[in-house]
Amino acid sequence: MNDTPKDEIFTLHRGHAPLVVSVPHAGTFIPEALRARLQPWALAVPDTDWFVDRLYDFVRARGASLLVPRCSRYVVDLNRPSDNQPMYAGANNTELCPTHAFSGQALYLEGQAPDEDEVRARVQRYWQPYHDALAAELERVRAQHGHVVLFDGHSIKGELPWLFEGRLPDLNLGTAAGAACATTLAARIDAVFAAQERYSHVLNGRFKGGHITRHYGNPAAGVHAVQLEMAWRAYMDEEPPYRWHDAKAAAITPLLQRMVDAMLDWRPDA
């Protein structure tokens, strides 16, 4: 039985509009017992999706639900399947309970990586409650409106040779190659990005959507899932100490608001 208080695992703002926003890699907390087992540099959690909860906080005023975890992805990756199957076959991947950073460096001190029992325990304590909350909120909103859009917000350093070649576009939209949402929704969001020239963008490029997009996206059942992987350079400093950049964030926020408005305005029969 998991007796950890839910507010120590995630916070959930329940909205009234047909949009649920999840930011599964925004958390930075590492439990004290785990900190002693990690490499000292890993305690700075450099692979965090920095500030995405702050970046998308405006969705609450637009009536959307917002689900934000507390723990770092180094504890457990909420955007990986609980059976630990790799997201991108044939490429370097980080695991459900990562043992390597995005640089390829080992996260743990020698002999301190989690075994299978510990991975299962972390899934029960942290992963399952987040997904239970997400599934329940999606069903609540879908039942109210007849459909729901799930937006999974992410960010990442634009160049990470261990994970991908070259330089990522600024905005990387993923719909599981079209399986996770209606084509009209994907087209509407893509059109928002295409209408501007400041930020490069791609649909279903290197990042096509992780577990959350692939698992919950079910257009036939009225659940339409979309992931956005945004390059850090679009709104923050890409080098340590990873600071929020006021001017960059202010510049891209109107575009993100137009994207969210497109999701809110969209209907399955549109």
N, C-alpha and C positions, 0 to 999 in steps of 0.2 A: 504493500500500500504506500502511496506517495503522500506524505503529510506536509510537504513543503508548501507554505502559503503561496497562492497564485500570484500575488503582487511581487513576490521575490523571483518569479519566473518570467512574467510578462505584465504589460499594462494593455488594457483594451478600452478604447473609446468607442462606444456604440453610437453609430449614426442612424439617420433616417433615409438616406439616399441609397440607390442600388449600386453602391461601390464599396468594396472592402479593400483596404490598403494594408499590405503586410511588408515589413522591413526586417527580414529574419536575421540579417547580419549586422544590425545596428548596435547590438549589445557589446559591452566592454568588460563586464565583471568576470573575474576568475576567482573561484572559491579558494580560501586560504590554504586548504590542504593540498590543492593542486599546484599552487604557485611555487612551492618548494621543489617540485619535480620538473619544472620547465627551465629551459635555457634562460638566463637572465634577460637577454634581449627580447625574448618572446613575451615578457610581462608587459611590454608596451603594445601588445596586440596589433602589430602593424598591418594585418590583413583585414581589419575592421572595415565595414562599409561606413566610413566616417560621416557623421552628421546627417545621414539620410532621414532619420526621424525628424530632425530640425528642418530639413529641406522640404519635407512633405507635410509638415504640421498644418499648413494652410488647408489641407483637405477636410479637417474637422469643421471649419467654418462653412464649408460647402456641403456639409451633411454626410460625408463619408465616414465609415468606420476605420479605425487605425489601430493595428496590433503591433506592439513593439516589445522585443525580448530584452531581458536584462543581461543575460550571460553572453560571453564572447563565443564566437564560432569555434574557438579552440577548445571549449568545453564539449560542445556537440554542435554539429552543423545542421541547423533546422531545415536547410534546403537540400538535404541528401535523404534518400530513402532509408528507412530503418533497417533494411537488410544489407546496407552498405554497398549496393551495386554502383559501379562507376557511372557518372553522368555522361561522360564523353569517352566512349570506347576507343582504344588505340592512342589516347593522349594522356599526358600527365594529369592526374586528378588528386585532389585532397579528399580524405576519407570522412566518414560519418563523425568519428572522433579523430581529427587530423593529427598526424604524426610528423607532417612536414608543412612548412610555410609555403607561400606562393613563390618564394625564391628557390625552393627545393631544399632548404636547410632543415635539419632535424629540429623539432620543437622541444623534445624531451632530453633530459640528461640521460646518460647511458643506463639502460636497464629500467627506466622509469615510465616507458610508454604504457598505455592502458591495455589490459588483456581483454578477452571476449566478455568475461563476467562484468568487468568495469564498464565496458561499452554498453552492455545491456542495462546496467544500473543507471547510467547517464540518460539513456533513451527513456527509461521509465520516469526518471525524476524531472528531466528538462524538456526532452523532445516531445513526448506524448502529450503533456498538458498544453503545450503551444498548439499542437495540431488538433487536439480536441477543441480548443477554443476557436481556432480558425474554421474548422468544419462546422461547428455550431453557429458561428456568426454568419457564415455563408448560407447556411440553411435558413436562418432567421430572416435574412435580407431577401433571399430568393422567394421564400414563402410570402413575404410582404409585397413584393413587386412583380413576381412571376419570372424574374431573371436577376442575375447579379453579375457584376464585373469584378473580378479579382485582379488587383494590380499589385505585383510583387516588385518592390523597389530595391535596387542594388547599385553599388558603385565599386570601382576598382581602379588601381593604377593602370595608366594607359599602355605601359610597356612592361611585360613580365615574361621574359624569354622561356622560363621553365614551363609556363602554361600555354603560351601561344606565340606565334611568330609576328614580328612587326609591331605596328602601332594600331591600337584599337580606334575606331571612330568614336566621336564624342558620345553618341547615343546609339545603343545597341538594343533594338527592340526584338523580343523573342516571343513566339506563339507556338512553340513546339512544331515548327515547320508547318503551321496552319491548323494543327489538330486541336489546339487548346481554346480557340475562340472563333467566332464567326468571321468570315473573310471581310464582311462589311465593317466590322469593328477595327480590325487590323488596318484596313485601308483608310479609315477615317483618322486614326492616330498617325499613320505614316504620312498622310496628307498634311497634317499639322507640322510635322518636321520638314516636309518638302517645301513648305511655304516660306521657309526662312533660309538664309545662306550662311549664318554665322557658325552653326554647329553641324559637323558631319554626322551622318546617320546611316544605319543599315537595318534591314528587317531580316531576321533569321540568319545572321552571319555566324561568327564564332560562338556567340552565346544565344542559343535558341530557346532557353528556358530551363530552369533546374527542376528539382523534384516537385516543388509547390505548383509551378505552372503545369507540368505534365500530369501530376496526380489529380489536381482539383479541376483543371480545365475539362469541361464536359458540355460542349454546346448543346447537345441533344437534350440534356437535363436542365438547361437554363443557366449553366455556370460557364462564364467566359473569362479565361485567364490570360494575362499579358504580363511579361517581365520586361523591365528596362534596366539594363546594365549601363551605367553612365561612367565615363572616364572622370577620375578625380579632377583633372585639370579644368573641367568645365565649371567648377564651383569652389575649389579649395587648393591649397598648396600640396603638390604631390610628394614633396620630400619632408622628412621629419623636421619638426614635431607635428606635421599634418594639421595645419591651422585652417580653420574656416576663413574664406576670402570674401569679405563683404561685397566688393565690387563685382566679382565673378558670380557670386550667388545671386545678387540683385539682378544681374543681367539675364541669367537663365531662368529665374523663377517665373516670369511672365509666360515663357514657352511651356514650362511644366504645368502652369495653371491652364493654359489652352489645351494641353493634352488631357488633363483631368476633366476639364469641361466637356471635351469631346466624348469621354467615357460616360459622363453623367447624362449627356444629351442623347446618346445612342440608345436605340431600341432594337430588339432582335428582328423586328419586321421592317426596319428602316432600309 
